[in-house]
Amino acid sequence: MGLDYKWVFWNTHKKAYDRLIVSGMVIYLVLFFTISFLTNPEIIAETVIIRAFGSLAIIMLHIILAIGPLTRLNTKFLPVLYNRRHLGVSMFLAALIHGIFAIIHFHALGNVNPIYSLFTSNMDYGSLTNFPFQVLGFFALLILFVMASTSHDFFLHNLSAKTWKRLHMMVYLAYALVILHVFLGAFQQETSVFTTATLFLGWLTLVSLHLVAAFKESKVDRFVAEKNTEGWHKVCPPEEIEESRAKIFTVKGERVAIFKYDGKLSAIHNVCKHQGGPLGEGKIVDGCVTCPWHGYQYLPHNGQSPPPFTEKVKTYALKIEKGMVYINPKAFPEGTAIPPISSS
């Protein structure tokens, strides 16, 4: 293929979080099996497996979708974001086991291909009370498979960050299909008030978190800078920028991060080339702007990743007038070196 695939190497932190993921999944499954057999000794193992892994996958999917807005609201959740792809692959495996056992249990006992049976055993697509909800789960599983199989950075680099991001935004379509799959299944087969209420509570929590995070982010986008006679935008006094940190401003529709470090100020585009992480929410580590999502680094004065890495972001010129920082709204090409200005 001419493309370089490299195996994943787990660092100490990733190993620790992966152990937490696996431990949490095992504990949940053990508790689910124990409670199920204690409360209903006549229940068959296949049914428990289907319900256990299905409910586990749904819980994990809600956690995955909550991580993004939570990190916007509190940086303490960033380590979870750092390992979100591992959580996503683990969730897919739980959903896959649920799907395989469901297809075997409901569609493999006849002389018809199980997948064909899944799509043809119930053709009542015009009915709410008898809609073939299993088909929705099948398509959700396909989307989750595509996301899990392309989670490695090999695909991120070769598909391009923009294409990869669009592909993985399909998680929201998968979530909608899962919600309908579970709701219709509970409505048709169990009429479970508990399942429906829990599902609604999870959906409401996710919607609320995304709305609160969006409101917080909108404050940055609503910033309207005062301009001087040369068209430079006034942003803030240098004292408002914390050492080794940044403040984020919107300039001509683009988010820009102004960093203070070693008594100097530099401005770069706020979006990381890896997965679109907010560089301005990171900090200066070893002289480099370090993305808070996955640790990608850029030199603040030229927006270039240190060798051997090749990522680059746009840079901006700054100046100080009468104790205020001004930024030139016209960005320089990615990787252009701009001399930093003194922050004093």
C-alpha positions, 0 to 999 in steps of 0.5 A: 500500500505504501502506507506505514502502519505502526502498532499501538504502544501503550504508555503507563497512563494508558495501561492504567486507564485500560485496566480501569475500563476492563475492571469496570466492564467485568464488575458490571457484568458479574453484578448483572449476571448475579442479580439476574439469576438471583431475581429470576432463577428460570431465566436462560443464559442467552437472555442474560448475556444479550441483556448484560452486554447490550446494557453495558454497551449503552452505558459506555456509549453514554459515557463516551458521548458525555466526555467531550462536554465534560472536558469543556466544563472541567479539565479534570476529565481530560485524562478520560478524553485521552483514552476515549478511543480505547473506551470506544473500541471496548464499547463496540466489543460489548455491542458486538457480543450483544449483537452476535448472541441476539442474532443467534438466539432469534434468527439462527434456528431456522434454515434461513441465513440469520442476517437475511432472517434479521431483515425479512422476518418482520417487514412491518416498517409502517407500524410503531408497535411492531417496527423491526427494531433489531434492524436499527441495532444492526445498522448502529453496530455497523457504524460502531464497527467502522469507527472502531476499525478506523480508530488507529492514528494510521487512518487519522493521518491517511484519511486526513483529520477532517475526513476522519472527524466527519466519519467519527461524528457518525457516533451520533447517528449510531446513538440515535439508532441505539436509542430507537432500538432499545426504546422500541424493543422495550416498548414491544417486548417488555413494556418496561417503564424502568428501561424507558425512564433510564434511557430518557434520563441518559438522553436528557443528561447528554443533551443538557451537558452539550447545551451547557458546554455550547453556551460556555463556548459561545462566550468566546465566539461572541467576543467582539474586539475593538480595532485600532486605526490600523485594523489590529484587534484589541484583546486584553492586558497581558496580565490577564494571560496566565504564565505558560497558559493561553487565552482564546479569542475569536478573530475573523471567525477563527479561534486564536490562542495567545500564549504567555511564556518566559516573559513573551507572548505568541499567538497561534491558531487554536485548533490542533491538527491531530483531532481538532483539540483546543490548543488554547486549553493546553499549556506550555510544556518543555517550551512547546504548546501541548494539546490537552487532548492527546499531547501533540506539541507545537512551538509557540513562535512558529506553530510547527511541531518539533522534529521529527513531527510535521504538523503546522498551524497558522500564526498571528502577529501581536503587539502591545499598545498602552498596556493592551495586547493587539493582534493582527487578524490576518493569519500567516501561513501555517508554520510561519515564524513570528518573533514573540513580543515581550509581555511586560 
